Amino acid sequence: MMTSTSTPSLSVLEQESLIWVNRLLSGAFTPGDAEALGRWRASDAAHEAAFVEAIRFHRRVRRLLTARLEPRDET
């Protein structure tokens, strides 16, 4: 049972995929990182699926934040 102070746990795979997405978008992603990410994604279909879902999650969050930060017409 979840209480108001509980947060859902992420699986190790979900955590790893989000770490990869954050690294990719950090501005400090190196060619070595690209190779390592490619190997990680190719090593298991579950890795690829988790990475794709993490990218989708990032895009949804970015859209929501952008929508909230846009000025509203108060007329």
NUBA-273210 format. One record per atom (N, C-alpha, C, O, CB): x, y, z negated; residue in one letter; residue number from 1. Coordinates in steps of 0.001 Angstrom, whole numbers. Glycine has a CB too. Layout:
node u = X; v = Y; w = Z; semar = a; vovex = NUM
...
//
This chain:
node u = 839; v = -1184; w = 0; semar = m; vovex = 1
node u = 0; v = 0; w = 0; semar = m; vovex = 1
node u = 878; v = 1239; w = 0; semar = m; vovex = 1
node u = 1818; v = 1344; w = -788; semar = m; vovex = 1
node u = -951; v = 3; w = -1211; semar = m; vovex = 1
node u = 565; v = 2184; w = 895; semar = m; vovex = 2
node u = 1326; v = 3416; w = 943; semar = m; vovex = 2
node u = 663; v = 4464; w = 67; semar = m; vovex = 2
node u = -557; v = 4627; w = 83; semar = m; vovex = 2
node u = 1459; v = 3920; w = 2384; semar = m; vovex = 2
node u = 1476; v = 5164; w = -689; semar = t; vovex = 3
node u = 977; v = 6292; w = -1468; semar = t; vovex = 3
node u = 1367; v = 7570; w = -753; semar = t; vovex = 3
node u = 2049; v = 7538; w = 272; semar = t; vovex = 3
node u = 1532; v = 6272; w = -2926; semar = t; vovex = 3
node u = 934; v = 8690; w = -1296; semar = s; vovex = 4
node u = 1220; v = 9957; w = -636; semar = s; vovex = 4
node u = 2712; v = 10270; w = -625; semar = s; vovex = 4
node u = 3158; v = 11094; w = 173; semar = s; vovex = 4
node u = 463; v = 11080; w = -1318; semar = s; vovex = 4
node u = 3485; v = 9635; w = -1486; semar = t; vovex = 5
node u = 4926; v = 9882; w = -1506; semar = t; vovex = 5
node u = 5702; v = 8845; w = -712; semar = t; vovex = 5
node u = 6922; v = 8954; w = -584; semar = t; vovex = 5
node u = 5426; v = 9907; w = -2930; semar = t; vovex = 5
node u = 5016; v = 7842; w = -178; semar = s; vovex = 6
node u = 5680; v = 6812; w = 615; semar = s; vovex = 6
node u = 5899; v = 7298; w = 2037; semar = s; vovex = 6
node u = 5097; v = 8057; w = 2582; semar = s; vovex = 6
node u = 4861; v = 5516; w = 616; semar = s; vovex = 6
node u = 6980; v = 6855; w = 2617; semar = t; vovex = 7
node u = 7214; v = 7122; w = 4032; semar = t; vovex = 7
node u = 7466; v = 5799; w = 4718; semar = t; vovex = 7
node u = 8077; v = 4900; w = 4141; semar = t; vovex = 7
node u = 8408; v = 8103; w = 4244; semar = t; vovex = 7
node u = 6997; v = 5675; w = 5953; semar = p; vovex = 8
node u = 7244; v = 4418; w = 6657; semar = p; vovex = 8
node u = 8732; v = 4236; w = 6907; semar = p; vovex = 8
node u = 9455; v = 5198; w = 7166; semar = p; vovex = 8
node u = 6471; v = 4377; w = 7985; semar = p; vovex = 8
node u = 9167; v = 3016; w = 6828; semar = s; vovex = 9
node u = 10572; v = 2708; w = 7062; semar = s; vovex = 9
node u = 10806; v = 2472; w = 8544; semar = s; vovex = 9
node u = 9952; v = 1930; w = 9246; semar = s; vovex = 9
node u = 11010; v = 1479; w = 6243; semar = s; vovex = 9
node u = 11968; v = 2886; w = 9003; semar = l; vovex = 10
node u = 12371; v = 2584; w = 10370; semar = l; vovex = 10
node u = 13210; v = 1322; w = 10352; semar = l; vovex = 10
node u = 13983; v = 1080; w = 9425; semar = l; vovex = 10
node u = 13154; v = 3768; w = 11008; semar = l; vovex = 10
node u = 13044; v = 531; w = 11386; semar = s; vovex = 11
node u = 13893; v = -653; w = 11506; semar = s; vovex = 11
node u = 15313; v = -208; w = 11844; semar = s; vovex = 11
node u = 15537; v = 935; w = 12243; semar = s; vovex = 11
node u = 13342; v = -1634; w = 12592; semar = s; vovex = 11
node u = 16246; v = -1099; w = 11684; semar = v; vovex = 12
node u = 17628; v = -806; w = 12039; semar = v; vovex = 12
node u = 17714; v = -432; w = 13517; semar = v; vovex = 12
node u = 18434; v = 497; w = 13883; semar = v; vovex = 12
node u = 18541; v = -2015; w = 11729; semar = v; vovex = 12
node u = 16988; v = -1145; w = 14356; semar = l; vovex = 13
node u = 16996; v = -867; w = 15789; semar = l; vovex = 13
node u = 16446; v = 530; w = 16084; semar = l; vovex = 13
node u = 17006; v = 1257; w = 16905; semar = l; vovex = 13
node u = 16179; v = -1925; w = 16539; semar = l; vovex = 13
node u = 15357; v = 904; w = 15420; semar = e; vovex = 14
node u = 14810; v = 2251; w = 15604; semar = e; vovex = 14
node u = 15807; v = 3310; w = 15147; semar = e; vovex = 14
node u = 15981; v = 4334; w = 15808; semar = e; vovex = 14
node u = 13488; v = 2404; w = 14837; semar = e; vovex = 14
node u = 16451; v = 3063; w = 14027; semar = q; vovex = 15
node u = 17456; v = 4003; w = 13534; semar = q; vovex = 15
node u = 18608; v = 4146; w = 14526; semar = q; vovex = 15
node u = 19039; v = 5258; w = 14830; semar = q; vovex = 15
node u = 17989; v = 3548; w = 12171; semar = q; vovex = 15
node u = 19099; v = 3023; w = 15026; semar = e; vovex = 16
node u = 20207; v = 3061; w = 15980; semar = e; vovex = 16
node u = 19820; v = 3830; w = 17241; semar = e; vovex = 16
node u = 20605; v = 4630; w = 17749; semar = e; vovex = 16
node u = 20645; v = 1637; w = 16346; semar = e; vovex = 16
node u = 18617; v = 3587; w = 17741; semar = s; vovex = 17
node u = 18199; v = 4261; w = 18971; semar = s; vovex = 17
node u = 18064; v = 5763; w = 18751; semar = s; vovex = 17
node u = 18427; v = 6546; w = 19629; semar = s; vovex = 17
node u = 16872; v = 3682; w = 19475; semar = s; vovex = 17
node u = 17555; v = 6174; w = 17609; semar = l; vovex = 18
node u = 17455; v = 7608; w = 17317; semar = l; vovex = 18
node u = 18830; v = 8241; w = 17145; semar = l; vovex = 18
node u = 19040; v = 9388; w = 17538; semar = l; vovex = 18
node u = 16620; v = 7836; w = 16059; semar = l; vovex = 18
node u = 19754; v = 7508; w = 16567; semar = i; vovex = 19
node u = 21132; v = 8007; w = 16450; semar = i; vovex = 19
node u = 21719; v = 8229; w = 17836; semar = i; vovex = 19
node u = 22369; v = 9245; w = 18083; semar = i; vovex = 19
node u = 22015; v = 7017; w = 15642; semar = i; vovex = 19
node u = 21494; v = 7286; w = 18736; semar = w; vovex = 20
node u = 21997; v = 7441; w = 20111; semar = w; vovex = 20
node u = 21383; v = 8656; w = 20795; semar = w; vovex = 20
node u = 22088; v = 9420; w = 21454; semar = w; vovex = 20
node u = 21701; v = 6179; w = 20934; semar = w; vovex = 20
node u = 20072; v = 8839; w = 20641; semar = v; vovex = 21
node u = 19415; v = 9990; w = 21267; semar = v; vovex = 21
node u = 19967; v = 11292; w = 20685; semar = v; vovex = 21
node u = 20249; v = 12232; w = 21428; semar = v; vovex = 21
node u = 17878; v = 9918; w = 21067; semar = v; vovex = 21
node u = 20121; v = 11350; w = 19382; semar = n; vovex = 22
node u = 20679; v = 12556; w = 18760; semar = n; vovex = 22
node u = 22088; v = 12831; w = 19250; semar = n; vovex = 22
node u = 22445; v = 13977; w = 19521; semar = n; vovex = 22
node u = 20678; v = 12424; w = 17242; semar = n; vovex = 22
node u = 22882; v = 11791; w = 19361; semar = r; vovex = 23
node u = 24250; v = 11964; w = 19862; semar = r; vovex = 23
node u = 24228; v = 12449; w = 21307; semar = r; vovex = 23
node u = 24979; v = 13350; w = 21679; semar = r; vovex = 23
node u = 25042; v = 10642; w = 19754; semar = r; vovex = 23
node u = 23359; v = 11843; w = 22119; semar = l; vovex = 24
node u = 23246; v = 12218; w = 23526; semar = l; vovex = 24
node u = 22892; v = 13693; w = 23679; semar = l; vovex = 24
node u = 23419; v = 14374; w = 24559; semar = l; vovex = 24
node u = 22198; v = 11353; w = 24224; semar = l; vovex = 24
node u = 22005; v = 14183; w = 22830; semar = l; vovex = 25
node u = 21519; v = 15554; w = 22948; semar = l; vovex = 25
node u = 22314; v = 16556; w = 22117; semar = l; vovex = 25
node u = 21974; v = 17738; w = 22082; semar = l; vovex = 25
node u = 20081; v = 15609; w = 22545; semar = l; vovex = 25
node u = 23351; v = 16101; w = 21462; semar = s; vovex = 26
node u = 24111; v = 16960; w = 20543; semar = s; vovex = 26
node u = 24987; v = 17992; w = 21234; semar = s; vovex = 26
node u = 25384; v = 18983; w = 20621; semar = s; vovex = 26
node u = 24967; v = 16116; w = 19667; semar = s; vovex = 26
node u = 25289; v = 17767; w = 22500; semar = g; vovex = 27
node u = 26225; v = 18648; w = 23184; semar = g; vovex = 27
node u = 27665; v = 18183; w = 23036; semar = g; vovex = 27
node u = 28574; v = 18769; w = 23625; semar = g; vovex = 27
node u = 26086; v = 20056; w = 22660; semar = g; vovex = 27
node u = 27871; v = 17150; w = 22265; semar = a; vovex = 28
node u = 29221; v = 16623; w = 22044; semar = a; vovex = 28
node u = 29353; v = 15199; w = 22584; semar = a; vovex = 28
node u = 30266; v = 14473; w = 22190; semar = a; vovex = 28
node u = 29567; v = 16652; w = 20547; semar = a; vovex = 28
node u = 28463; v = 14796; w = 23470; semar = f; vovex = 29
node u = 28456; v = 13446; w = 24032; semar = f; vovex = 29
node u = 29636; v = 13307; w = 24990; semar = f; vovex = 29
node u = 29782; v = 14106; w = 25915; semar = f; vovex = 29
node u = 27107; v = 13145; w = 24761; semar = f; vovex = 29
node u = 30456; v = 12321; w = 24779; semar = t; vovex = 30
node u = 31678; v = 12139; w = 25569; semar = t; vovex = 30
node u = 31505; v = 11015; w = 26592; semar = t; vovex = 30
node u = 30556; v = 10236; w = 26505; semar = t; vovex = 30
node u = 32874; v = 11835; w = 24646; semar = t; vovex = 30
node u = 32413; v = 10932; w = 27551; semar = p; vovex = 31
node u = 32377; v = 9789; w = 28473; semar = p; vovex = 31
node u = 32461; v = 8454; w = 27727; semar = p; vovex = 31
node u = 31820; v = 7479; w = 28119; semar = p; vovex = 31
node u = 33524; v = 9889; w = 29484; semar = p; vovex = 31
node u = 33243; v = 8417; w = 26664; semar = g; vovex = 32
node u = 33321; v = 7197; w = 25857; semar = g; vovex = 32
node u = 31989; v = 6868; w = 25207; semar = g; vovex = 32
node u = 31607; v = 5702; w = 25114; semar = g; vovex = 32
node u = 34391; v = 7339; w = 24788; semar = g; vovex = 32
node u = 31280; v = 7904; w = 24756; semar = d; vovex = 33
node u = 29945; v = 7697; w = 24200; semar = d; vovex = 33
node u = 29008; v = 7133; w = 25264; semar = d; vovex = 33
node u = 28221; v = 6226; w = 24995; semar = d; vovex = 33
node u = 29381; v = 9016; w = 23634; semar = d; vovex = 33
node u = 29102; v = 7678; w = 26473; semar = a; vovex = 34
node u = 28250; v = 7214; w = 27577; semar = a; vovex = 34
node u = 28498; v = 5737; w = 27863; semar = a; vovex = 34
node u = 27557; v = 4976; w = 28083; semar = a; vovex = 34
node u = 28504; v = 8050; w = 28850; semar = a; vovex = 34
node u = 29754; v = 5340; w = 27859; semar = e; vovex = 35
node u = 30080; v = 3931; w = 28083; semar = e; vovex = 35
node u = 29541; v = 3063; w = 26955; semar = e; vovex = 35
node u = 28971; v = 2001; w = 27202; semar = e; vovex = 35
node u = 31597; v = 3744; w = 28212; semar = e; vovex = 35
node u = 29721; v = 3514; w = 25718; semar = a; vovex = 36
node u = 29242; v = 2743; w = 24569; semar = a; vovex = 36
node u = 27716; v = 2639; w = 24583; semar = a; vovex = 36
node u = 27163; v = 1576; w = 24301; semar = a; vovex = 36
node u = 29720; v = 3386; w = 23252; semar = a; vovex = 36
node u = 27038; v = 3737; w = 24911; semar = l; vovex = 37
node u = 25580; v = 3705; w = 24999; semar = l; vovex = 37
node u = 25130; v = 2748; w = 26096; semar = l; vovex = 37
node u = 24191; v = 1977; w = 25900; semar = l; vovex = 37
node u = 25024; v = 5113; w = 25262; semar = l; vovex = 37
node u = 25785; v = 2793; w = 27231; semar = g; vovex = 38
node u = 25446; v = 1883; w = 28320; semar = g; vovex = 38
node u = 25603; v = 426; w = 27910; semar = g; vovex = 38
node u = 24757; v = -410; w = 28227; semar = g; vovex = 38
node u = 26309; v = 2173; w = 29531; semar = g; vovex = 38
node u = 26686; v = 124; w = 27207; semar = r; vovex = 39
node u = 26896; v = -1255; w = 26726; semar = r; vovex = 39
node u = 25820; v = -1650; w = 25726; semar = r; vovex = 39
node u = 25294; v = -2762; w = 25781; semar = r; vovex = 39
node u = 28290; v = -1400; w = 26080; semar = r; vovex = 39
node u = 25489; v = -733; w = 24804; semar = w; vovex = 40
node u = 24484; v = -1019; w = 23778; semar = w; vovex = 40
node u = 23138; v = -1285; w = 24432; semar = w; vovex = 40
node u = 22453; v = -2246; w = 24081; semar = w; vovex = 40
node u = 24372; v = 151; w = 22774; semar = w; vovex = 40
node u = 22757; v = -435; w = 25385; semar = r; vovex = 41
node u = 21467; v = -601; w = 26064; semar = r; vovex = 41
node u = 21428; v = -1894; w = 26868; semar = r; vovex = 41
node u = 20399; v = -2568; w = 26893; semar = r; vovex = 41
node u = 21190; v = 592; w = 26983; semar = r; vovex = 41
node u = 22528; v = -2252; w = 27525; semar = a; vovex = 42
node u = 22568; v = -3446; w = 28377; semar = a; vovex = 42
node u = 22682; v = -4738; w = 27576; semar = a; vovex = 42
node u = 22407; v = -5816; w = 28102; semar = a; vovex = 42
node u = 23727; v = -3350; w = 29343; semar = a; vovex = 42
node u = 23081; v = -4643; w = 26322; semar = s; vovex = 43
node u = 23338; v = -5849; w = 25536; semar = s; vovex = 43
node u = 22074; v = -6588; w = 25104; semar = s; vovex = 43
node u = 22130; v = -7764; w = 24742; semar = s; vovex = 43
node u = 24133; v = -5490; w = 24324; semar = s; vovex = 43
node u = 20933; v = -5895; w = 25144; semar = d; vovex = 44
node u = 19703; v = -6524; w = 24661; semar = d; vovex = 44
node u = 18520; v = -5718; w = 25196; semar = d; vovex = 44
node u = 18520; v = -4489; w = 25127; semar = d; vovex = 44
node u = 19676; v = -6600; w = 23086; semar = d; vovex = 44
node u = 17531; v = -6401; w = 25719; semar = a; vovex = 45
node u = 16343; v = -5713; w = 26234; semar = a; vovex = 45
node u = 15652; v = -4905; w = 25136; semar = a; vovex = 45
node u = 15050; v = -3869; w = 25414; semar = a; vovex = 45
node u = 15360; v = -6727; w = 26839; semar = a; vovex = 45
node u = 15735; v = -5373; w = 23900; semar = a; vovex = 46
node u = 15140; v = -4643; w = 22775; semar = a; vovex = 46
node u = 15848; v = -3310; w = 22553; semar = a; vovex = 46
node u = 15215; v = -2327; w = 22167; semar = a; vovex = 46
node u = 15197; v = -5490; w = 21493; semar = a; vovex = 46
node u = 17157; v = -3272; w = 22793; semar = h; vovex = 47
node u = 17904; v = -2017; w = 22672; semar = h; vovex = 47
node u = 17396; v = -1014; w = 23706; semar = h; vovex = 47
node u = 17143; v = 148; w = 23390; semar = h; vovex = 47
node u = 19430; v = -2260; w = 22851; semar = h; vovex = 47
node u = 17252; v = -1479; w = 24939; semar = e; vovex = 48
node u = 16772; v = -602; w = 26010; semar = e; vovex = 48
node u = 15375; v = -78; w = 25688; semar = e; vovex = 48
node u = 15112; v = 1114; w = 25839; semar = e; vovex = 48
node u = 16763; v = -1349; w = 27362; semar = e; vovex = 48
node u = 14492; v = -947; w = 25251; semar = a; vovex = 49
node u = 13125; v = -536; w = 24926; semar = a; vovex = 49
node u = 13113; v = 466; w = 23772; semar = a; vovex = 49
node u = 12361; v = 1441; w = 23802; semar = a; vovex = 49
node u = 12269; v = -1762; w = 24570; semar = a; vovex = 49
node u = 13936; v = 231; w = 22765; semar = a; vovex = 50
node u = 13998; v = 1148; w = 21620; semar = a; vovex = 50
node u = 14562; v = 2502; w = 22034; semar = a; vovex = 50
node u = 14104; v = 3540; w = 21557; semar = a; vovex = 50
node u = 14853; v = 545; w = 20493; semar = a; vovex = 50
node u = 15555; v = 2495; w = 22921; semar = f; vovex = 51
node u = 16125; v = 3748; w = 23399; semar = f; vovex = 51
node u = 15084; v = 4543; w = 24184; semar = f; vovex = 51
node u = 14946; v = 5749; w = 23984; semar = f; vovex = 51
node u = 17364; v = 3479; w = 24270; semar = f; vovex = 51
node u = 14367; v = 3887; w = 25060; semar = v; vovex = 52
node u = 13322; v = 4554; w = 25847; semar = v; vovex = 52
node u = 12260; v = 5138; w = 24910; semar = v; vovex = 52
node u = 11813; v = 6267; w = 25107; semar = v; vovex = 52
node u = 12670; v = 3559; w = 26859; semar = v; vovex = 52
node u = 11866; v = 4386; w = 23913; semar = e; vovex = 53
node u = 10866; v = 4888; w = 22959; semar = e; vovex = 53
node u = 11414; v = 6071; w = 22159; semar = e; vovex = 53
node u = 10677; v = 7015; w = 21875; semar = e; vovex = 53
node u = 10426; v = 3762; w = 22000; semar = e; vovex = 53
node u = 12688; v = 6031; w = 21794; semar = a; vovex = 54
node u = 13288; v = 7152; w = 21059; semar = a; vovex = 54
node u = 13315; v = 8412; w = 21919; semar = a; vovex = 54
node u = 13087; v = 9510; w = 21412; semar = a; vovex = 54
node u = 14714; v = 6795; w = 20599; semar = a; vovex = 54
node u = 13589; v = 8268; w = 23197; semar = i; vovex = 55
node u = 13551; v = 9409; w = 24113; semar = i; vovex = 55
node u = 12124; v = 9956; w = 24188; semar = i; vovex = 55
node u = 11919; v = 11169; w = 24137; semar = i; vovex = 55
node u = 14058; v = 9002; w = 25529; semar = i; vovex = 55
node u = 11150; v = 9072; w = 24309; semar = r; vovex = 56
node u = 9746; v = 9508; w = 24351; semar = r; vovex = 56
node u = 9368; v = 10244; w = 23073; semar = r; vovex = 56
node u = 8700; v = 11277; w = 23118; semar = r; vovex = 56
node u = 8810; v = 8303; w = 24560; semar = r; vovex = 56
node u = 9792; v = 9712; w = 21942; semar = f; vovex = 57
node u = 9514; v = 10342; w = 20650; semar = f; vovex = 57
node u = 10119; v = 11743; w = 20616; semar = f; vovex = 57
node u = 9456; v = 12701; w = 20218; semar = f; vovex = 57
node u = 10069; v = 9483; w = 19486; semar = f; vovex = 57
node u = 11369; v = 11856; w = 21030; semar = h; vovex = 58
node u = 12032; v = 13162; w = 21040; semar = h; vovex = 58
node u = 11260; v = 14153; w = 21913; semar = h; vovex = 58
node u = 11068; v = 15305; w = 21523; semar = h; vovex = 58
node u = 13483; v = 13026; w = 21545; semar = h; vovex = 58
node u = 10827; v = 13718; w = 23066; semar = r; vovex = 59
node u = 10069; v = 14604; w = 23970; semar = r; vovex = 59
node u = 8746; v = 15047; w = 23348; semar = r; vovex = 59
node u = 8357; v = 16207; w = 23483; semar = r; vovex = 59
node u = 9800; v = 13896; w = 25305; semar = r; vovex = 59
node u = 8049; v = 14126; w = 22666; semar = r; vovex = 60
node u = 6782; v = 14490; w = 22013; semar = r; vovex = 60
node u = 7019; v = 15521; w = 20914; semar = r; vovex = 60
node u = 6289; v = 16506; w = 20806; semar = r; vovex = 60
node u = 6093; v = 13238; w = 21425; semar = r; vovex = 60
node u = 8034; v = 15289; w = 20108; semar = v; vovex = 61
node u = 8348; v = 16225; w = 19025; semar = v; vovex = 61
node u = 8714; v = 17589; w = 19603; semar = v; vovex = 61
node u = 8254; v = 18616; w = 19104; semar = v; vovex = 61
node u = 9506; v = 15682; w = 18147; semar = v; vovex = 61
node u = 9533; v = 17608; w = 20647; semar = r; vovex = 62
node u = 9933; v = 18873; w = 21266; semar = r; vovex = 62
node u = 8716; v = 19621; w = 21804; semar = r; vovex = 62
node u = 8612; v = 20836; w = 21633; semar = r; vovex = 62
node u = 10944; v = 18623; w = 22398; semar = r; vovex = 62
node u = 7793; v = 18905; w = 22454; semar = r; vovex = 63
node u = 6584; v = 19557; w = 22966; semar = r; vovex = 63
node u = 5745; v = 20143; w = 21834; semar = r; vovex = 63
node u = 5246; v = 21263; w = 21943; semar = r; vovex = 63
node u = 5747; v = 18562; w = 23775; semar = r; vovex = 63
node u = 5591; v = 19391; w = 20756; semar = l; vovex = 64
node u = 4811; v = 19879; w = 19621; semar = l; vovex = 64
node u = 5450; v = 21112; w = 18993; semar = l; vovex = 64
node u = 4764; v = 22084; w = 18677; semar = l; vovex = 64
node u = 4659; v = 18781; w = 18574; semar = l; vovex = 64
node u = 6757; v = 21066; w = 18815; semar = l; vovex = 65
node u = 7446; v = 22222; w = 18232; semar = l; vovex = 65
node u = 7373; v = 23435; w = 19146; semar = l; vovex = 65
node u = 7169; v = 24556; w = 18681; semar = l; vovex = 65
node u = 8904; v = 21880; w = 17944; semar = l; vovex = 65
node u = 7538; v = 23214; w = 20428; semar = t; vovex = 66
node u = 7462; v = 24312; w = 21385; semar = t; vovex = 66
node u = 6073; v = 24937; w = 21354; semar = t; vovex = 66
node u = 5940; v = 26161; w = 21372; semar = t; vovex = 66
node u = 7802; v = 23822; w = 22807; semar = t; vovex = 66
node u = 5051; v = 24110; w = 21308; semar = a; vovex = 67
node u = 3674; v = 24613; w = 21274; semar = a; vovex = 67
node u = 3424; v = 25422; w = 20003; semar = a; vovex = 67
node u = 2733; v = 26441; w = 20045; semar = a; vovex = 67
node u = 2670; v = 23446; w = 21367; semar = a; vovex = 67
node u = 3964; v = 24990; w = 18902; semar = r; vovex = 68
node u = 3772; v = 25708; w = 17632; semar = r; vovex = 68
node u = 4517; v = 27021; w = 17610; semar = r; vovex = 68
node u = 4079; v = 27971; w = 16961; semar = r; vovex = 68
node u = 4223; v = 24853; w = 16463; semar = r; vovex = 68
node u = 5652; v = 27092; w = 18316; semar = l; vovex = 69
node u = 6475; v = 28299; w = 18280; semar = l; vovex = 69
node u = 6068; v = 29333; w = 19324; semar = l; vovex = 69
node u = 6526; v = 30475; w = 19273; semar = l; vovex = 69
node u = 7919; v = 27932; w = 18477; semar = l; vovex = 69
node u = 5208; v = 28944; w = 20273; semar = e; vovex = 70
node u = 4776; v = 29893; w = 21287; semar = e; vovex = 70
node u = 3888; v = 30945; w = 20641; semar = e; vovex = 70
node u = 3048; v = 30629; w = 19798; semar = e; vovex = 70
node u = 4032; v = 29176; w = 22439; semar = e; vovex = 70
node u = 4080; v = 32209; w = 21042; semar = p; vovex = 71
node u = 3230; v = 33268; w = 20484; semar = p; vovex = 71
node u = 1772; v = 33045; w = 20882; semar = p; vovex = 71
node u = 1471; v = 32632; w = 22002; semar = p; vovex = 71
node u = 3709; v = 34660; w = 20962; semar = p; vovex = 71
node u = 899; v = 33324; w = 19959; semar = r; vovex = 72
node u = -532; v = 33169; w = 20209; semar = r; vovex = 72
node u = -1138; v = 34532; w = 20495; semar = r; vovex = 72
node u = -779; v = 35536; w = 19880; semar = r; vovex = 72
node u = -1241; v = 32493; w = 19006; semar = r; vovex = 72
node u = -2058; v = 34542; w = 21433; semar = d; vovex = 73
node u = -2770; v = 35762; w = 21765; semar = d; vovex = 73
node u = -3862; v = 35960; w = 20709; semar = d; vovex = 73
node u = -4776; v = 35142; w = 20607; semar = d; vovex = 73
node u = -3374; v = 35697; w = 23219; semar = d; vovex = 73
node u = -3778; v = 37010; w = 19945; semar = e; vovex = 74
node u = -4701; v = 37260; w = 18849; semar = e; vovex = 74
node u = -5892; v = 38130; w = 19271; semar = e; vovex = 74
node u = -6547; v = 38724; w = 18414; semar = e; vovex = 74
node u = -3965; v = 37920; w = 17705; semar = e; vovex = 74
node u = -6178; v = 38212; w = 20555; semar = t; vovex = 75
node u = -7303; v = 39061; w = 20998; semar = t; vovex = 75
node u = -8595; v = 38328; w = 21018; semar = t; vovex = 75
node u = -9626; v = 38903; w = 21366; semar = t; vovex = 75
node u = -7044; v = 39620; w = 22359; semar = t; vovex = 75
//
